[in-house]
Amino acid sequence: MHARVSPRFRPTSSRGGRRKTLLGVTVLTGAVMTTGALFPSAASAVRPDPVQKSLNTLVVDDQIPSASASVVDREGRTRHYTAGVGDLGTGAKVPKDGQVRAASNTKAFTAVVTLQLVAEKKLALDAPVDTYLPGLLRGEGIDGRHITVRQLLQHTSGLPEYLDKGAVLKDRQRYYEPRELLDAALAQKAHFSPGAKWEYNNTNYLVAGLIIQKVTGRPLGEEINRRIVDRIGLRHTYFPTPGDMTIREPHAKGYHRDTADSPWRDVTELDPSWGWAAGAVISTNSDLNRFYTALLGGKLLPPAQLAQMRTTVPTGAPNARYGLGLISTQLPCGSVYWGHGGTIPGSFTFGGVTEDGRAVNFALTAMPADSATEQHAQDAVETTLCR
């Protein structure tokens, strides 16, 4: 398989827009309210709610089949929003807070489990990969004796990308073993020496997942479900079991098209094994908010490990920095939001949580096709979190 970086998991940066930044993802919980204006006022009848307006723009102007959002205010109240059509064939409505493929948000889950193991003294962040998987990482310029666990989680390992987007789209129902994916990466030469620079790369999290399995003796999905999903009550989040190509609960269908003029293809059902530790999780907007809120609030990691997760390096985008499976993004109103975000055929999720408790998570049922759509997505986050 010819591996190359694709939009599959990559947090997106605006190309040619007024601000270049990595799109993150969000956080927070609270009492659920009905769809509508975020904070109703006397003027709401004449002034469109900004969140709804952002979703409408993504559907109408950017021709995304559907968009949804979950927003949490400072008082912990949650509102759900939808726009577009949940099924292009039947015209069905978009389910309120429906399930989505969370894609690279999975990296934050994988990083949390890794850091929990660090806190339990079962792993060391600055230990080489060979400590846990001796001899696994060998190739041209690749040596697991010189790549640390921290460098995997922070995308500074220099490992080449395993993902081949074209192959995935050609056969969405094919199952991949993690080692098969890793072999595609190891057939290439290293992109740089470990620690020399930052480069977003799914192979890093593939290896992190293998380390988790080796140290715990349990499947990665079971560890994520046990240590995170069950622990904080994410009722609509799960790591799919091998062979599970469906989305179990109500959801809008996901679509993909190769060009702006080609017809939409339904890509809802796919085997997420090629995403695995880097992108297999299924969740909802509100559950992703709850996850990041719990994480940033210290409910999943001890203070020392959370501090490590929030220690960031430059990404090349002026407003974004990468920690250990967590992105910080500077808002134009002066604050910062934390999250991750992700893309996968049929789904694009983005948003963030601020230090003062504001949160939003958006989900689109198609990947952005151009920089204008990416900018509209970033604008939606900024408009919501800077109110």
Secondary structure by P-SEA (a helix, b strand, c coil): cccccccccccccccccccccccccccccccccccccccccccccccccaaaaaaaaaaacccccccccccccccbbbbbbbccccccccccccccccccccccaaaaaaaaaaaaaaaaccccccccccccccccccccccccccccaaaaaaccccccccccaaaaaacccccccaaaaaaaaacccccccccccccccaaaaaaaaaaaaaaacccaaaaaaaacccccccccccccccccccccccccccccccccccccccccccccccccccccccccaaaaaaaaaaaaacccccaaaaaaaacccccccccccccccbbbbbccccbbbbbcccccccccccccccccccbbbbbbccccccaaaaaaaaaaaaaaaac
